[in-house]
Amino acid sequence: MISETSAGDASRLEWFKSSYSDSSNSNECVEVAAAPSAVHVRDSKNVHGPRLAFQPQAWADFTSYTAEAVRP
């Protein structure tokens, strides 16, 4: 994981909200943007604030793990 203290040039990234974000509660939204070298994650309420950047394989491992964890 790469921790960034500012959003940098986020204008070049195409951000989308998580399909698991609760649209009835705008305080719980996460946005993700994929780039060739990293997957970026930020809080949708603070688009110019800090974001996390993960190597693509680390993000794939994380999403696979969480998908398995939420299965009944």
PDB file of N, CA, C and O in Angstrom:
ATOM      1  N   MET A   1       0.847  -1.174   0.000  1.00  0.00           N
ATOM      2  CA  MET A   1       0.000   0.000   0.000  1.00  0.00           C
ATOM      3  C   MET A   1       0.887   1.230   0.000  1.00  0.00           C
ATOM      4  O   MET A   1       1.945   1.262   0.629  1.00  0.00           O
ATOM      5  N   ILE A   2       0.429   2.239  -0.721  1.00  0.00           N
ATOM      6  CA  ILE A   2       1.118   3.512  -0.778  1.00  0.00           C
ATOM      7  C   ILE A   2       0.211   4.536  -0.118  1.00  0.00           C
ATOM      8  O   ILE A   2      -0.925   4.717  -0.557  1.00  0.00           O
ATOM      9  N   SER A   3       0.670   5.198   0.902  1.00  0.00           N
ATOM     10  CA  SER A   3      -0.134   6.217   1.579  1.00  0.00           C
ATOM     11  C   SER A   3       0.232   7.582   1.034  1.00  0.00           C
ATOM     12  O   SER A   3       1.408   7.946   1.014  1.00  0.00           O
ATOM     13  N   GLU A   4      -0.766   8.350   0.589  1.00  0.00           N
ATOM     14  CA  GLU A   4      -0.527   9.678   0.057  1.00  0.00           C
ATOM     15  C   GLU A   4      -1.185  10.702   0.950  1.00  0.00           C
ATOM     16  O   GLU A   4      -2.290  10.477   1.443  1.00  0.00           O
ATOM     17  N   THR A   5      -0.520  11.829   1.165  1.00  0.00           N
ATOM     18  CA  THR A   5      -1.070  12.845   2.055  1.00  0.00           C
ATOM     19  C   THR A   5      -1.948  13.851   1.335  1.00  0.00           C
ATOM     20  O   THR A   5      -2.665  14.615   1.982  1.00  0.00           O
ATOM     21  N   SER A   6      -1.908  13.867   0.002  1.00  0.00           N
ATOM     22  CA  SER A   6      -2.789  14.765  -0.737  1.00  0.00           C
ATOM     23  C   SER A   6      -3.310  14.051  -1.957  1.00  0.00           C
ATOM     24  O   SER A   6      -2.753  13.037  -2.380  1.00  0.00           O
ATOM     25  N   ALA A   7      -4.363  14.570  -2.518  1.00  0.00           N
ATOM     26  CA  ALA A   7      -4.979  13.916  -3.663  1.00  0.00           C
ATOM     27  C   ALA A   7      -4.142  14.068  -4.921  1.00  0.00           C
ATOM     28  O   ALA A   7      -4.363  13.340  -5.889  1.00  0.00           O
ATOM     29  N   GLY A   8      -3.191  14.986  -4.939  1.00  0.00           N
ATOM     30  CA  GLY A   8      -2.357  15.148  -6.112  1.00  0.00           C
ATOM     31  C   GLY A   8      -3.188  15.527  -7.317  1.00  0.00           C
ATOM     32  O   GLY A   8      -4.159  16.273  -7.188  1.00  0.00           O
ATOM     33  N   ASP A   9      -2.827  15.029  -8.482  1.00  0.00           N
ATOM     34  CA  ASP A   9      -3.569  15.342  -9.704  1.00  0.00           C
ATOM     35  C   ASP A   9      -4.656  14.307  -9.929  1.00  0.00           C
ATOM     36  O   ASP A   9      -4.569  13.486 -10.841  1.00  0.00           O
ATOM     37  N   ALA A  10      -5.662  14.354  -9.104  1.00  0.00           N
ATOM     38  CA  ALA A  10      -6.763  13.396  -9.186  1.00  0.00           C
ATOM     39  C   ALA A  10      -7.658  13.659 -10.385  1.00  0.00           C
ATOM     40  O   ALA A  10      -8.522  12.836 -10.686  1.00  0.00           O
ATOM     41  N   SER A  11      -7.482  14.777 -11.079  1.00  0.00           N
ATOM     42  CA  SER A  11      -8.338  15.096 -12.216  1.00  0.00           C
ATOM     43  C   SER A  11      -8.149  14.108 -13.358  1.00  0.00           C
ATOM     44  O   SER A  11      -9.037  13.966 -14.198  1.00  0.00           O
ATOM     45  N   ARG A  12      -7.030  13.436 -13.406  1.00  0.00           N
ATOM     46  CA  ARG A  12      -6.777  12.464 -14.478  1.00  0.00           C
ATOM     47  C   ARG A  12      -7.363  11.090 -14.165  1.00  0.00           C
ATOM     48  O   ARG A  12      -7.429  10.231 -15.044  1.00  0.00           O
ATOM     49  N   LEU A  13      -7.781  10.879 -12.937  1.00  0.00           N
ATOM     50  CA  LEU A  13      -8.348   9.597 -12.540  1.00  0.00           C
ATOM     51  C   LEU A  13      -9.858   9.610 -12.726  1.00  0.00           C
ATOM     52  O   LEU A  13     -10.505  10.640 -12.538  1.00  0.00           O
ATOM     53  N   GLU A  14     -10.409   8.470 -13.092  1.00  0.00           N
ATOM     54  CA  GLU A  14     -11.857   8.337 -13.222  1.00  0.00           C
ATOM     55  C   GLU A  14     -12.379   7.623 -11.976  1.00  0.00           C
ATOM     56  O   GLU A  14     -12.211   6.413 -11.825  1.00  0.00           O
ATOM     57  N   TRP A  15     -13.018   8.393 -11.082  1.00  0.00           N
ATOM     58  CA  TRP A  15     -13.470   7.885  -9.795  1.00  0.00           C
ATOM     59  C   TRP A  15     -14.883   7.332  -9.903  1.00  0.00           C
ATOM     60  O   TRP A  15     -15.703   7.862 -10.653  1.00  0.00           O
ATOM     61  N   PHE A  16     -15.170   6.270  -9.159  1.00  0.00           N
ATOM     62  CA  PHE A  16     -16.536   5.762  -9.045  1.00  0.00           C
ATOM     63  C   PHE A  16     -16.782   5.328  -7.613  1.00  0.00           C
ATOM     64  O   PHE A  16     -15.860   4.948  -6.892  1.00  0.00           O
ATOM     65  N   LYS A  17     -18.053   5.393  -7.214  1.00  0.00           N
ATOM     66  CA  LYS A  17     -18.424   5.003  -5.848  1.00  0.00           C
ATOM     67  C   LYS A  17     -18.573   3.496  -5.756  1.00  0.00           C
ATOM     68  O   LYS A  17     -18.956   2.827  -6.715  1.00  0.00           O
ATOM     69  N   SER A  18     -18.267   2.992  -4.600  1.00  0.00           N
ATOM     70  CA  SER A  18     -18.432   1.575  -4.337  1.00  0.00           C
ATOM     71  C   SER A  18     -19.895   1.194  -4.469  1.00  0.00           C
ATOM     72  O   SER A  18     -20.778   1.940  -4.046  1.00  0.00           O
ATOM     73  N   SER A  19     -20.149   0.043  -5.051  1.00  0.00           N
ATOM     74  CA  SER A  19     -21.529  -0.432  -5.160  1.00  0.00           C
ATOM     75  C   SER A  19     -22.092  -0.787  -3.789  1.00  0.00           C
ATOM     76  O   SER A  19     -23.303  -0.955  -3.646  1.00  0.00           O
ATOM     77  N   TYR A  20     -21.239  -0.903  -2.787  1.00  0.00           N
ATOM     78  CA  TYR A  20     -21.678  -1.195  -1.430  1.00  0.00           C
ATOM     79  C   TYR A  20     -21.921   0.064  -0.604  1.00  0.00           C
ATOM     80  O   TYR A  20     -22.356  -0.028   0.543  1.00  0.00           O
ATOM     81  N   SER A  21     -21.648   1.236  -1.171  1.00  0.00           N
ATOM     82  CA  SER A  21     -21.921   2.480  -0.452  1.00  0.00           C
ATOM     83  C   SER A  21     -23.417   2.636  -0.283  1.00  0.00           C
ATOM     84  O   SER A  21     -24.187   2.367  -1.205  1.00  0.00           O
ATOM     85  N   ASP A  22     -23.818   3.061   0.872  1.00  0.00           N
ATOM     86  CA  ASP A  22     -25.230   3.233   1.199  1.00  0.00           C
ATOM     87  C   ASP A  22     -25.703   4.588   0.685  1.00  0.00           C
ATOM     88  O   ASP A  22     -25.353   5.621   1.255  1.00  0.00           O
ATOM     89  N   SER A  23     -26.492   4.594  -0.383  1.00  0.00           N
ATOM     90  CA  SER A  23     -26.936   5.860  -0.977  1.00  0.00           C
ATOM     91  C   SER A  23     -27.850   6.651  -0.051  1.00  0.00           C
ATOM     92  O   SER A  23     -28.017   7.856  -0.239  1.00  0.00           O
ATOM     93  N   SER A  24     -28.446   5.999   0.948  1.00  0.00           N
ATOM     94  CA  SER A  24     -29.309   6.722   1.880  1.00  0.00           C
ATOM     95  C   SER A  24     -28.507   7.426   2.967  1.00  0.00           C
ATOM     96  O   SER A  24     -29.047   8.254   3.700  1.00  0.00           O
ATOM     97  N   ASN A  25     -27.217   7.101   3.074  1.00  0.00           N
ATOM     98  CA  ASN A  25     -26.355   7.734   4.075  1.00  0.00           C
ATOM     99  C   ASN A  25     -25.083   8.203   3.378  1.00  0.00           C
ATOM    100  O   ASN A  25     -24.135   7.432   3.230  1.00  0.00           O
ATOM    101  N   SER A  26     -25.059   9.451   2.955  1.00  0.00           N
ATOM    102  CA  SER A  26     -23.930   9.967   2.180  1.00  0.00           C
ATOM    103  C   SER A  26     -22.646  10.069   2.993  1.00  0.00           C
ATOM    104  O   SER A  26     -21.601  10.415   2.442  1.00  0.00           O
ATOM    105  N   ASN A  27     -22.698   9.778   4.280  1.00  0.00           N
ATOM    106  CA  ASN A  27     -21.492   9.827   5.112  1.00  0.00           C
ATOM    107  C   ASN A  27     -20.667   8.555   5.028  1.00  0.00           C
ATOM    108  O   ASN A  27     -19.614   8.461   5.659  1.00  0.00           O
ATOM    109  N   GLU A  28     -21.120   7.584   4.268  1.00  0.00           N
ATOM    110  CA  GLU A  28     -20.419   6.301   4.208  1.00  0.00           C
ATOM    111  C   GLU A  28     -20.038   5.926   2.781  1.00  0.00           C
ATOM    112  O   GLU A  28     -20.242   4.780   2.380  1.00  0.00           O
ATOM    113  N   CYS A  29     -19.500   6.845   2.015  1.00  0.00           N
ATOM    114  CA  CYS A  29     -19.167   6.570   0.625  1.00  0.00           C
ATOM    115  C   CYS A  29     -17.666   6.477   0.420  1.00  0.00           C
ATOM    116  O   CYS A  29     -16.890   7.270   0.953  1.00  0.00           O
ATOM    117  N   VAL A  30     -17.290   5.501  -0.355  1.00  0.00           N
ATOM    118  CA  VAL A  30     -15.905   5.303  -0.752  1.00  0.00           C
ATOM    119  C   VAL A  30     -15.862   5.385  -2.267  1.00  0.00           C
ATOM    120  O   VAL A  30     -16.745   4.859  -2.945  1.00  0.00           O
ATOM    121  N   GLU A  31     -14.836   6.047  -2.805  1.00  0.00           N
ATOM    122  CA  GLU A  31     -14.645   6.112  -4.245  1.00  0.00           C
ATOM    123  C   GLU A  31     -13.329   5.447  -4.603  1.00  0.00           C
ATOM    124  O   GLU A  31     -12.364   5.493  -3.840  1.00  0.00           O
ATOM    125  N   VAL A  32     -13.305   4.828  -5.775  1.00  0.00           N
ATOM    126  CA  VAL A  32     -12.147   4.088  -6.238  1.00  0.00           C
ATOM    127  C   VAL A  32     -11.812   4.532  -7.659  1.00  0.00           C
ATOM    128  O   VAL A  32     -12.712   4.785  -8.459  1.00  0.00           O
ATOM    129  N   ALA A  33     -10.530   4.628  -7.971  1.00  0.00           N
ATOM    130  CA  ALA A  33     -10.069   4.928  -9.332  1.00  0.00           C
ATOM    131  C   ALA A  33      -8.909   4.001  -9.657  1.00  0.00           C
ATOM    132  O   ALA A  33      -7.946   3.909  -8.896  1.00  0.00           O
ATOM    133  N   ALA A  34      -9.004   3.320 -10.782  1.00  0.00           N
ATOM    134  CA  ALA A  34      -7.938   2.407 -11.189  1.00  0.00           C
ATOM    135  C   ALA A  34      -7.018   3.087 -12.188  1.00  0.00           C
ATOM    136  O   ALA A  34      -7.474   3.758 -13.114  1.00  0.00           O
ATOM    137  N   ALA A  35      -5.735   2.910 -11.993  1.00  0.00           N
ATOM    138  CA  ALA A  35      -4.696   3.380 -12.909  1.00  0.00           C
ATOM    139  C   ALA A  35      -3.785   2.183 -13.179  1.00  0.00           C
ATOM    140  O   ALA A  35      -3.837   1.198 -12.442  1.00  0.00           O
ATOM    141  N   PRO A  36      -2.968   2.247 -14.202  1.00  0.00           N
ATOM    142  CA  PRO A  36      -2.112   1.087 -14.515  1.00  0.00           C
ATOM    143  C   PRO A  36      -1.214   0.645 -13.354  1.00  0.00           C
ATOM    144  O   PRO A  36      -0.988  -0.551 -13.173  1.00  0.00           O
ATOM    145  N   SER A  37      -0.710   1.582 -12.579  1.00  0.00           N
ATOM    146  CA  SER A  37       0.234   1.208 -11.530  1.00  0.00           C
ATOM    147  C   SER A  37      -0.354   1.165 -10.128  1.00  0.00           C
ATOM    148  O   SER A  37       0.323   0.730  -9.196  1.00  0.00           O
ATOM    149  N   ALA A  38      -1.611   1.611  -9.952  1.00  0.00           N
ATOM    150  CA  ALA A  38      -2.201   1.652  -8.611  1.00  0.00           C
ATOM    151  C   ALA A  38      -3.715   1.760  -8.676  1.00  0.00           C
ATOM    152  O   ALA A  38      -4.285   2.226  -9.663  1.00  0.00           O
ATOM    153  N   VAL A  39      -4.348   1.318  -7.601  1.00  0.00           N
ATOM    154  CA  VAL A  39      -5.785   1.526  -7.404  1.00  0.00           C
ATOM    155  C   VAL A  39      -5.906   2.518  -6.257  1.00  0.00           C
ATOM    156  O   VAL A  39      -5.404   2.271  -5.160  1.00  0.00           O
ATOM    157  N   HIS A  40      -6.572   3.638  -6.510  1.00  0.00           N
ATOM    158  CA  HIS A  40      -6.681   4.721  -5.541  1.00  0.00           C
ATOM    159  C   HIS A  40      -8.037   4.654  -4.850  1.00  0.00           C
ATOM    160  O   HIS A  40      -9.049   4.345  -5.478  1.00  0.00           O
ATOM    161  N   VAL A  41      -8.047   4.944  -3.559  1.00  0.00           N
ATOM    162  CA  VAL A  41      -9.269   4.929  -2.752  1.00  0.00           C
ATOM    163  C   VAL A  41      -9.329   6.226  -1.971  1.00  0.00           C
ATOM    164  O   VAL A  41      -8.332   6.664  -1.396  1.00  0.00           O
ATOM    165  N   ARG A  42     -10.521   6.847  -1.953  1.00  0.00           N
ATOM    166  CA  ARG A  42     -10.685   8.109  -1.209  1.00  0.00           C
ATOM    167  C   ARG A  42     -12.072   8.180  -0.601  1.00  0.00           C
ATOM    168  O   ARG A  42     -12.965   7.411  -0.956  1.00  0.00           O
ATOM    169  N   ASP A  43     -12.233   9.107   0.313  1.00  0.00           N
ATOM    170  CA  ASP A  43     -13.520   9.410   0.938  1.00  0.00           C
ATOM    171  C   ASP A  43     -14.251  10.382   0.020  1.00  0.00           C
ATOM    172  O   ASP A  43     -13.722  11.447  -0.297  1.00  0.00           O
ATOM    173  N   SER A  44     -15.443  10.033  -0.404  1.00  0.00           N
ATOM    174  CA  SER A  44     -16.173  10.872  -1.360  1.00  0.00           C
ATOM    175  C   SER A  44     -16.557  12.231  -0.784  1.00  0.00           C
ATOM    176  O   SER A  44     -16.850  13.156  -1.540  1.00  0.00           O
ATOM    177  N   LYS A  45     -16.561  12.367   0.538  1.00  0.00           N
ATOM    178  CA  LYS A  45     -16.898  13.649   1.164  1.00  0.00           C
ATOM    179  C   LYS A  45     -15.721  14.609   1.142  1.00  0.00           C
ATOM    180  O   LYS A  45     -15.895  15.806   1.373  1.00  0.00           O
ATOM    181  N   ASN A  46     -14.519  14.098   0.865  1.00  0.00           N
ATOM    182  CA  ASN A  46     -13.314  14.915   0.904  1.00  0.00           C
ATOM    183  C   ASN A  46     -12.464  14.588  -0.322  1.00  0.00           C
ATOM    184  O   ASN A  46     -11.377  14.025  -0.196  1.00  0.00           O
ATOM    185  N   VAL A  47     -12.960  14.944  -1.509  1.00  0.00           N
ATOM    186  CA  VAL A  47     -12.310  14.532  -2.752  1.00  0.00           C
ATOM    187  C   VAL A  47     -10.924  15.131  -2.955  1.00  0.00           C
ATOM    188  O   VAL A  47     -10.136  14.591  -3.731  1.00  0.00           O
ATOM    189  N   HIS A  48     -10.612  16.217  -2.289  1.00  0.00           N
ATOM    190  CA  HIS A  48      -9.289  16.822  -2.411  1.00  0.00           C
ATOM    191  C   HIS A  48      -8.376  16.440  -1.252  1.00  0.00           C
ATOM    192  O   HIS A  48      -7.240  16.909  -1.166  1.00  0.00           O
ATOM    193  N   GLY A  49      -8.874  15.593  -0.369  1.00  0.00           N
ATOM    194  CA  GLY A  49      -8.098  15.185   0.788  1.00  0.00           C
ATOM    195  C   GLY A  49      -7.240  13.974   0.511  1.00  0.00           C
ATOM    196  O   GLY A  49      -6.984  13.641  -0.646  1.00  0.00           O
ATOM    197  N   PRO A  50      -6.794  13.314   1.558  1.00  0.00           N
ATOM    198  CA  PRO A  50      -5.900  12.172   1.407  1.00  0.00           C
ATOM    199  C   PRO A  50      -6.583  10.995   0.718  1.00  0.00           C
ATOM    200  O   PRO A  50      -7.805  10.850   0.748  1.00  0.00           O
ATOM    201  N   ARG A  51      -5.773  10.181   0.111  1.00  0.00           N
ATOM    202  CA  ARG A  51      -6.269   8.945  -0.497  1.00  0.00           C
ATOM    203  C   ARG A  51      -5.212   7.875  -0.308  1.00  0.00           C
ATOM    204  O   ARG A  51      -4.046   8.168  -0.044  1.00  0.00           O
ATOM    205  N   LEU A  52      -5.635   6.648  -0.445  1.00  0.00           N
ATOM    206  CA  LEU A  52      -4.724   5.514  -0.376  1.00  0.00           C
ATOM    207  C   LEU A  52      -4.510   4.989  -1.785  1.00  0.00           C
ATOM    208  O   LEU A  52      -5.416   5.045  -2.617  1.00  0.00           O
ATOM    209  N   ALA A  53      -3.334   4.485  -2.053  1.00  0.00           N
ATOM    210  CA  ALA A  53      -3.039   3.865  -3.339  1.00  0.00           C
ATOM    211  C   ALA A  53      -2.486   2.472  -3.077  1.00  0.00           C
ATOM    212  O   ALA A  53      -1.551   2.300  -2.295  1.00  0.00           O
ATOM    213  N   PHE A  54      -3.069   1.487  -3.734  1.00  0.00           N
ATOM    214  CA  PHE A  54      -2.673   0.093  -3.569  1.00  0.00           C
ATOM    215  C   PHE A  54      -2.121  -0.440  -4.881  1.00  0.00           C
ATOM    216  O   PHE A  54      -2.580  -0.046  -5.953  1.00  0.00           O
ATOM    217  N   GLN A  55      -1.153  -1.319  -4.807  1.00  0.00           N
ATOM    218  CA  GLN A  55      -0.711  -2.005  -6.009  1.00  0.00           C
ATOM    219  C   GLN A  55      -1.883  -2.845  -6.502  1.00  0.00           C
ATOM    220  O   GLN A  55      -2.637  -3.376  -5.687  1.00  0.00           O
ATOM    221  N   PRO A  56      -2.054  -2.979  -7.815  1.00  0.00           N
ATOM    222  CA  PRO A  56      -3.218  -3.697  -8.342  1.00  0.00           C
ATOM    223  C   PRO A  56      -3.417  -5.096  -7.751  1.00  0.00           C
ATOM    224  O   PRO A  56      -4.551  -5.483  -7.467  1.00  0.00           O
ATOM    225  N   GLN A  57      -2.345  -5.853  -7.564  1.00  0.00           N
ATOM    226  CA  GLN A  57      -2.501  -7.202  -7.003  1.00  0.00           C
ATOM    227  C   GLN A  57      -2.970  -7.158  -5.552  1.00  0.00           C
ATOM    228  O   GLN A  57      -3.771  -7.994  -5.135  1.00  0.00           O
ATOM    229  N   ALA A  58      -2.480  -6.192  -4.784  1.00  0.00           N
ATOM    230  CA  ALA A  58      -2.917  -6.050  -3.396  1.00  0.00           C
ATOM    231  C   ALA A  58      -4.402  -5.718  -3.341  1.00  0.00           C
ATOM    232  O   ALA A  58      -5.118  -6.230  -2.481  1.00  0.00           O
ATOM    233  N   TRP A  59      -4.877  -4.860  -4.257  1.00  0.00           N
ATOM    234  CA  TRP A  59      -6.297  -4.513  -4.297  1.00  0.00           C
ATOM    235  C   TRP A  59      -7.137  -5.725  -4.695  1.00  0.00           C
ATOM    236  O   TRP A  59      -8.202  -5.957  -4.123  1.00  0.00           O
ATOM    237  N   ALA A  60      -6.668  -6.489  -5.664  1.00  0.00           N
ATOM    238  CA  ALA A  60      -7.390  -7.700  -6.084  1.00  0.00           C
ATOM    239  C   ALA A  60      -7.484  -8.698  -4.933  1.00  0.00           C
ATOM    240  O   ALA A  60      -8.530  -9.311  -4.723  1.00  0.00           O
ATOM    241  N   ASP A  61      -6.391  -8.860  -4.191  1.00  0.00           N
ATOM    242  CA  ASP A  61      -6.404  -9.763  -3.032  1.00  0.00           C
ATOM    243  C   ASP A  61      -7.389  -9.270  -1.979  1.00  0.00           C
ATOM    244  O   ASP A  61      -8.138 -10.060  -1.405  1.00  0.00           O
ATOM    245  N   PHE A  62      -7.387  -7.968  -1.727  1.00  0.00           N
ATOM    246  CA  PHE A  62      -8.295  -7.385  -0.734  1.00  0.00           C
ATOM    247  C   PHE A  62      -9.755  -7.596  -1.135  1.00  0.00           C
ATOM    248  O   PHE A  62     -10.564  -8.032  -0.317  1.00  0.00           O
ATOM    249  N   THR A  63     -10.094  -7.293  -2.379  1.00  0.00           N
ATOM    250  CA  THR A  63     -11.493  -7.429  -2.795  1.00  0.00           C
ATOM    251  C   THR A  63     -11.935  -8.887  -2.797  1.00  0.00           C
ATOM    252  O   THR A  63     -13.085  -9.180  -2.469  1.00  0.00           O
ATOM    253  N   SER A  64     -11.045  -9.805  -3.160  1.00  0.00           N
ATOM    254  CA  SER A  64     -11.385 -11.238  -3.095  1.00  0.00           C
ATOM    255  C   SER A  64     -11.648 -11.664  -1.657  1.00  0.00           C
ATOM    256  O   SER A  64     -12.609 -12.381  -1.376  1.00  0.00           O
ATOM    257  N   TYR A  65     -10.789 -11.218  -0.754  1.00  0.00           N
ATOM    258  CA  TYR A  65     -10.943 -11.561   0.647  1.00  0.00           C
ATOM    259  C   TYR A  65     -12.249 -11.018   1.210  1.00  0.00           C
ATOM    260  O   TYR A  65     -12.969 -11.738   1.902  1.00  0.00           O
ATOM    261  N   THR A  66     -12.564  -9.763   0.924  1.00  0.00           N
ATOM    262  CA  THR A  66     -13.783  -9.181   1.471  1.00  0.00           C
ATOM    263  C   THR A  66     -15.023  -9.808   0.865  1.00  0.00           C
ATOM    264  O   THR A  66     -16.038  -9.951   1.547  1.00  0.00           O
ATOM    265  N   ALA A  67     -14.961 -10.185  -0.404  1.00  0.00           N
ATOM    266  CA  ALA A  67     -16.101 -10.856  -1.027  1.00  0.00           C
ATOM    267  C   ALA A  67     -16.391 -12.190  -0.346  1.00  0.00           C
ATOM    268  O   ALA A  67     -17.549 -12.552  -0.141  1.00  0.00           O
ATOM    269  N   GLU A  68     -15.335 -12.913   0.001  1.00  0.00           N
ATOM    270  CA  GLU A  68     -15.507 -14.188   0.694  1.00  0.00           C
ATOM    271  C   GLU A  68     -16.005 -13.973   2.117  1.00  0.00           C
ATOM    272  O   GLU A  68     -16.790 -14.773   2.625  1.00  0.00           O
ATOM    273  N   ALA A  69     -15.562 -12.917   2.754  1.00  0.00           N
ATOM    274  CA  ALA A  69     -15.923 -12.649   4.146  1.00  0.00           C
ATOM    275  C   ALA A  69     -17.398 -12.297   4.308  1.00  0.00           C
ATOM    276  O   ALA A  69     -17.978 -12.556   5.362  1.00  0.00           O
ATOM    277  N   VAL A  70     -18.007 -11.719   3.292  1.00  0.00           N
ATOM    278  CA  VAL A  70     -19.410 -11.303   3.417  1.00  0.00           C
ATOM    279  C   VAL A  70     -20.390 -12.374   2.939  1.00  0.00           C
ATOM    280  O   VAL A  70     -21.602 -12.205   3.070  1.00  0.00           O
ATOM    281  N   ARG A  71     -19.888 -13.453   2.396  1.00  0.00           N
ATOM    282  CA  ARG A  71     -20.786 -14.542   1.989  1.00  0.00           C
ATOM    283  C   ARG A  71     -21.354 -15.235   3.209  1.00  0.00           C
ATOM    284  O   ARG A  71     -20.646 -15.461   4.190  1.00  0.00           O
ATOM    285  N   PRO A  72     -22.640 -15.574   3.147  1.00  0.00           N
ATOM    286  CA  PRO A  72     -23.255 -16.251   4.306  1.00  0.00           C
ATOM    287  C   PRO A  72     -22.733 -17.646   4.521  1.00  0.00           C
ATOM    288  O   PRO A  72     -23.160 -18.328   5.453  1.00  0.00           O
TER     289      PRO A  72
END
